[in-house]
Amino acid sequence: MVAKCQVISLCRSLLRAGRKYPDYNIREYTKRRTLDGFRMNGNLTDPSKVIEAYAQGKQQLEVVERVLKVYLAYAYPPKTNHIMELKV
Amino acid sequence: MTSKAVFSTIRRSLTKPRGGAVSRGHHLSTSAATASESYASDEHAILMKGVRISGRPLYLDMQSTTPLDPRVFDAMNASSIYDYGNPHSRTHLYGWEAENAVEVARIQVAKLIGASSKEIVFLSGATEANNTVVKGVMHFYKDKKRHVITTQTEHKCVLDSCRHLQQEGFEVTYLPVKTDGLVDLEMLRESIRPDTGLVSVMAVNNEIGVVQPMEEIGRICKEHKIPFHTDAAQAIGKIPVDVEKWNVSFMSMSGHKIYGPKGVGAMYVRRRPRVRLEPLMNGGGQERGLRSGTLATQQVVGFGVACELAMKEMEYDEKWIKRLQERLLNGVREKLDGVVVNGSLESRYAGNLNLSFAYVEGESLLMGLKEVAVSSGSACTSASLEPSYVLRALGVDEDMAHTSIRFGIGRFTTEEEIDKAVELTVKQVEKLREMSPLYEMVKDGIDIKNIQWSQH
């Protein structure tokens, strides 16, 4: 059975990893999808479903962190910001 | 001691990287040479092709292509590194592993459309699939069937293949569409002849986004026992697609429209009742003899993962995209009048919004909207200023066709981007209308169509 603190810690790790993406759209999508995903599964009571959802979340965390390393390794093109990131 | 701590915190706060991104020091050395020519000395502005933009534009062109989803990228990376064997090599482990990867992808694609994995053929994209089906079916049945029915709003590759068939001696009927973009079913019924070999109607139009009545068309084709081909490149993963319900014999799919890699696509060829096809690519008989050539394993794996993701996220994405579309349309309509949506608003895929702005000149509108990456009605079809054939088929006036803008909303678009796009579009249109004498005349109540222009 998955404890509540584990679920919260998983959510927090996903959000923290998502924040580091250099690409604006992927960054925002990771945040939105994580929060919506955890909210949608928030009312699960069946323990097997909870364990399944938690395992899926853990797998997504691995993917996010692995892909982040590649995205950060290539910084092409350099020094250009997305319009949404420009300070008005 | 304390002053050192104070100064270090000040220094850290001043040089904090923007947008939460960690500082990136490494970039490819190959890009350095071109980068120094393209980018201006001002740190953030981009100077390219004579245009100066303050940053990377908002990407609102999801119908031309979509960015690669990180999850798809992850699967493709793993596959590129490890599955390098030729999937058609039967004799060693490398071939078996690659073949397994391709079979998994086949099942993922088949599940998305409700087909069996044996009916999926991988190729290089929807264009190749369309060419193979249109030319292949007619060439196979060329003794008995000489007629093809298609619509005027099809993708260029289908229309061009039909023109090629016409040059070979076949007959093609290009069905006109109603003003909302939908096919007239009575006209379709009337144009069916005993020697009709293929009906080709695309499921979701890439320019105007209307969803054709696929089930009805499938039923008509089933009655008359004619193979039904659909170009579903813009439809899979976005609207529920079922080959049994639509009664489709052939379907073209594309990888890069559903957040997958470019250069891969698939073709669904029905096995029961069997439809025969003459292959376009001859060779070793791979892919059921319909498309010979070694498969690009990592592209196929990427496509499979993209399809699986699309199936899982379809409902979530649809809700989000519908919300953004309403926000965009309401935002623009609140501030501007004379905004026309091209194509039916009810039977439409939410992520494609094609708007025409009255009394505005098209090219200048596009030139002013450089900070939003959108596509227009005229630009993607030809280098000349001829308006798009799709809009012409809808019966849109020339001047409205020129000012059409296609906004493409996708999984990764955010609300702030939509708000910014609305703001930029409204500003540009208002600026142009301010300068337009035609608009002044309309505001004064003069009807433009009834003016007698004097000859000088």
Contacts between the chains, C-beta under 8 A, distances in Angstrom:
chain1	res1	chain2	res2	distance
A	19	B	20	4.9
A	20	B	20	6.6
A	20	B	21	7.2
A	20	B	22	5.9
A	21	B	21	7.5
A	22	B	19	7.9
A	22	B	21	4.5
A	22	B	22	7.8
A	22	B	24	6.6
A	24	B	19	6.9
A	25	B	59	6.9
A	25	B	67	6.8
A	25	B	412	3.9
A	25	B	413	7.2
A	25	B	414	7.0
A	25	B	417	8.0
A	26	B	67	7.9
A	26	B	70	6.1
A	26	B	412	6.6
A	27	B	19	7.7
A	27	B	20	7.1
A	28	B	412	7.5
A	28	B	414	4.7
A	29	B	411	6.7
A	29	B	412	4.8
A	29	B	414	7.9
A	32	B	414	7.8
A	33	B	316	7.9
A	36	B	316	7.0
A	60	B	71	7.9
A	63	B	70	7.0
A	63	B	71	5.7
A	63	B	74	5.0
A	64	B	70	7.2
A	66	B	74	6.1
A	67	B	70	4.3
A	67	B	71	7.7
A	67	B	73	6.0
A	67	B	74	5.1
A	70	B	73	7.6
A	70	B	77	7.1
A	71	B	70	7.6
A	72	B	22	6.2
A	72	B	24	6.6
A	73	B	26	6.7
A	74	B	26	7.7
A	74	B	27	7.0
A	74	B	28	6.7
A	75	B	24	3.3
A	75	B	25	7.6
A	75	B	26	6.3
A	75	B	27	4.7
A	76	B	27	5.3
A	76	B	28	5.9
A	76	B	31	5.1
A	77	B	27	7.6
A	77	B	31	6.6
A	77	B	35	5.9
A	77	B	39	7.4
A	78	B	24	6.9
A	78	B	27	4.9
A	78	B	31	7.8
A	78	B	35	6.3
A	79	B	39	7.3
A	79	B	43	6.4
A	79	B	44	7.6
A	80	B	39	7.1
A	80	B	44	6.9
A	80	B	46	5.8
A	80	B	55	6.4
A	80	B	56	5.5
A	81	B	18	6.5
A	81	B	19	7.0
A	81	B	44	5.6
A	81	B	55	4.7
A	81	B	56	6.9
A	82	B	19	7.7
A	82	B	55	5.7
A	82	B	56	4.7
A	82	B	58	7.8
A	83	B	53	8.0
A	83	B	54	6.7
A	83	B	55	4.3
A	83	B	56	6.5
A	83	B	57	6.2
A	83	B	58	5.9
A	83	B	371	5.4
A	83	B	420	6.8
A	84	B	58	7.0
A	84	B	414	7.6
A	84	B	416	5.9
A	84	B	417	6.2
A	84	B	420	6.6
A	85	B	18	6.1
A	85	B	19	4.4
A	85	B	55	7.0
A	86	B	44	6.6
A	86	B	54	6.2
A	86	B	55	5.1
A	87	B	18	7.6
